[in-house]
Amino acid sequence: MGPPFSQRFPALAPLRGGDLLSSADLSAEETLALLDLAAEFKRGSLHLDLSGKALGLIFTKASTRTRVSFSVAMGRLGGQVLDLNPSVTQVGRGEPVADTARVLSRYVDALAIRTFEQRELADYAHWASVPVINALTDLEHPCQALADLLTIRENFGDLRGLTLTYVGDGNNMAHSLMLSGALLGMHVRVACPEGFCPDPAVLDQARKLAGRAATISVLHEPVPAVRDAEVLYTDVWASMGQEQEQQQRLQAFAGFCVDEALLAEADPRAIVLHCLPAHRGEEISAGVIEGSASRVFDQAENRLHVQQALLAALLADPNTPCS
């Protein structure tokens, strides 16, 4: 028997029983503590037993990495996962969120929800009496951002003062990177065409979080945006639900591909990240995603470790022993 969880990770105490709807729901101290815990899980140097706990997945959007990583993470902690697929439950037949959330709270210990509208996620959090986790909405993807931060820290150590350039659509991924980067003192640049900028309210929120410790900027030319950046990040140009805009977006994003020429403008130590799935030849070249700067598959693996850390923080009894 080792020391209790609360003693090993005191900074995570405020998270127990709470929700994670946005990257901004975490403080800088809590974010770093989650990364420390995730690193221990990754090394295999920490074991925590959450047997008897159950995680419900409500995924309206398709998923590979999020579904599998949450399922394996909960299994490694000794808990179980229930896939509450809307197509085979009353969730997909119009049952009110207020009813679904209150009933499921009687059965499971946490809910991970992947859906379109942030409002629906907030409604679940309002009515549920168990933790609700944002497993992706059109507004944010905080679990992915945690994995990204872990990957960056593995390569550079201290995050403060690093420059991350996100190249592409100012989407949910750009939002969470701006918010989490601002919390941790990282300079975040978003390079996007006119008309595809991040949500102004999220941009303002990120700048307020950054204060004087970091800069959060939006540029419309990729080369100046990536110059001397230590991290280059991209995502698909058409997210789920935007497939009908594919051809329009291909034209709008011409010149925004993270290819070898663009990578050459970054810091010589720069790493490249992509949250996947990737369209080689569109937002990223095959040479870059398969090249020496790519950390894309380390990043994908880290989804498992940060979600294991997050589940432990939300669900572990303070007196649960760590071994």
N, C-alpha and C positions, 0 to 999 in steps of 0.2 A: 504494500500500500504506500502510495506517495502522498504528498500534500494535497489538500482539497483544491478544487478548481478555483475557488474564489481567492485562495492564497497565491496560487501560481499566476493568475491573470486578473488582478484586482481592477484594472482599467476597464475590463469587460462587464463588470457588475451591472452598470446601468442598462445594458442591452437585454438582460434576462427578461423574458416575457414580453418584449416589445416588438415593434414592426420595423421592417426595412423597406420603405417605399421609394426612397431617394438616396443617392450618394450623400446628400446634404443632411440626412438623418444621423450620420455618424460625425463625431468630433474627430479632430486630427489624432488625438490620443487613442481613441477607440479604433480608428482605422489602422494605425500602426500596430496596436495590440492584436488585432485580427490577423495582420500579416505575420506577426511573430508566431501566433498560434498555428497558422497555416503552414509556416515553414517547419515547425516541429512535427506536424502531421506528415508533411512531405518526407522529412528525414526518417520517419518511423520512430522518433525518440519520445513520443507521447501516445498514451492509450487512454481512452475515455469511454466509459460504458453508459450508453443511453438505451439499453435494452428496455422494452416496454413502451418506448416512445414511438409515435407514428406520425409520418409526414404525408399530407395529402397534396397531390399535384393537380391543379386545374389549368390545363394548357389549351387555350383557344387557338393559339398559333402553333404551327409546326415547330419541332425542336429535335435536335440531335444531341449537342453538347450539354445543353441545360438539363434536359430530361435525364440523360445517362449520368451526368456528374452528380446531380442531386440524389439520384437513386443509389449510386455506389457510395457516395459520402454518408448517407444515412445508414446503409448496410454496414459500413466499416465502423460506425459508432454503435452498432448492435440494434438499431431501430428498424422499423419497417416502413415501406412506402406504398401508398395506395394511389394508383393512377386513375383519377376521377375524370376520365375523358368525357368532355361535354357531349360527344355524339352518342354515348351509351348511358348517360345519366340524365336526371331531370334538369341538370344545369343547362343543357342545350335545348330544353323544351319550354323555356320561359319562366321557370320558377324564380321568384324574386331573390335578388342577392341577399336581402335581409333574412329571408327564411333559410336559404342555403347556408349562409355563413353561421347562423346560430345553431343549426342542426349539426353541421360538420364540426363545430367547436366541441360538441359532446362526444365526438368519435376520435378526432385526431388532435395532436399536440401542436401542430403548425401547418400552415398552408403556404405553398409556393404557387404563385399565380402568374401566368403568362398570357397576356391579353392585349387588346388594342388600346383602349382608353385608360388613361391614368385615373379618371373619375371612377371607373368600375373597381379598380384596385383599391382606391380610397374607400369606396363603399364597403368592400369586404372587410377592410381594416376597422371600419366604424362598427360593423355589426358582429364581427368575430370576437370571441373572448380568448383566442389563442394568437400567437405571432403570425403575421402575414408578411410574406417575402415577395418583393418585386422580382419575378423571374423574367422580366422584359415587358415593357409597354412601349407605345409609340413615343412616349416622352423620355424614358430613361431605361438604362440597363445597369443598375448598380453592382450586381454580382459579377458581371463581366469586367467592370472597372476595377474591382478588387483583384481579380486575376491578373489584369494588366499591370497594376501597381506592384504585385508580387514579382512578376516577371522583370519589370524594370529594376526593382531593388536587387534582384539576384544578379543583375548585370552591372549595376552602378553603385550599389550600396546606398548611400544617403540620397534621398529623392529631392531634397530641397535644392533649388537653384537649377535643376535640370530643365531643358526645354523639350517639350513634346509638341510635335506638329501633326495635327490631324488633317488629312487631305481627303476631301470628298463632301458628301452631303452633310449639312448641319443637322443631323438626326439624333435619335436617342443616345447613340454611342458618343457622339460629340458632346451632348449635354452632360452625361455622367463623367466623362473625362475632364471637362471644364470644372465641374463641381469638386470632384475628388482631387484634381490637380491643385485647384485653388486652396483647398484645405491643407494640403501638404507642402505648399510653397513652391510648386512647380509652375513654370511659365508654360502656358498652353496657347498655341496658335491654331486657329481653324482656317484652312485654306479651302474656299468653296466658290463656285460661280455666283454671280449676282442672282438673287431669287431663290437661293438654296442655303440661306444663312441659318444659324441656330435660332431658336426661339428667343426673342429679345428679353423676355422675363427671366429666362434661365441665364442668359448672358449677364444680365444685371446682377442676378443673385450670385453668380460665380465671381464677378468683380468685387462685390461687397465682401465675400468670404476671403478673397485673396488679400484685400487691404493693400498694404505697401509691401507685402512679402513676395508677391508674384504679379505677373501681368497676364491678362486674358485678352487675346486679340483676335479679330477676324480680318482676313486678307482675301483678296480675290485673284491673286497671282501665286501659283504654287512655288516657283523658284525662290522668291524672297522669303516665303513662309518657312521653307525647309532649311534655309541657309544656317549652318552651324548647329542645327538641332541634334540632340542626342537620341531622340526617339522619333521615328516616323510611323504613323498609324493610318490605316485606311480601312474602309468598309465598302460593301456593295453600294452601287449608286441608286438602285431601286430596292427599297426594303419591302418586307412582306406587306401586301396590300397595295403596292405601287406598281405592280407588274405591267399594268396597261400604259404606264408612262415610260417604259423601257427605252423605246426609240428616241423619244424626246430627251430623255436624260443622257443617252449616249452622245447626242449632239452637244448638249449643254456642258457636259463634263470633259469634252475633248481637251487634252493637254493636262488633265489632272491624274493621269495614271502614275502610280509610284513605280517607276521603271529605273533602269540602271543610271540613266542620265540625271534623273531627279535625286536619286540616292547619293550621287557624287557631289551634290551641293551641300549635303548634310555634314555633320561632324564625322571625322574619319572613324570614330568609335561607334557610330550610330547603329542602332538595332531597328528592325522593322517588325511591326505588329499588325495583325489582321484578325478580327474576331471570328471570321469564317461563317458561312461558306464563302469561298473566294471564286471570282470569275477571272481566271487568268487571261491576260490580254485586254481586260477592261480597266478595273481600278488598280490592278497590280500586275506586273509582268511575271511570267513564269520564272525568269531568271532571278528576280528579286525574292520571290516567295520560296524558292528552292536554294537561294544563295547563302553565303556565310553570315550575312547580317540578319537573316531571318530568325526570329524566335517564335514564330507563329505556332509551332506545335508544342513548345514548352508552355506557351501562353494557354493553349487549349487544355493541356494537362492541369495547369494551375487552377482551372475552374473547379476541379475535384477538391483540391486542398483548401481553397478559400471557402467553399461551401461547407466542407466539413467543419471548418473553424466557425463559420457563421451559425450553423446548426448547434454546435456545442455552446456558443455564447448565448443563444436564445433559449436553449432548452435544458442545459445542465443545471442540476441542483448545486448551489454553492458548496455543499459539503461532499459532492461527488469526488472520490479520490482520483488523482492522476497517477498513472504508472508509466 
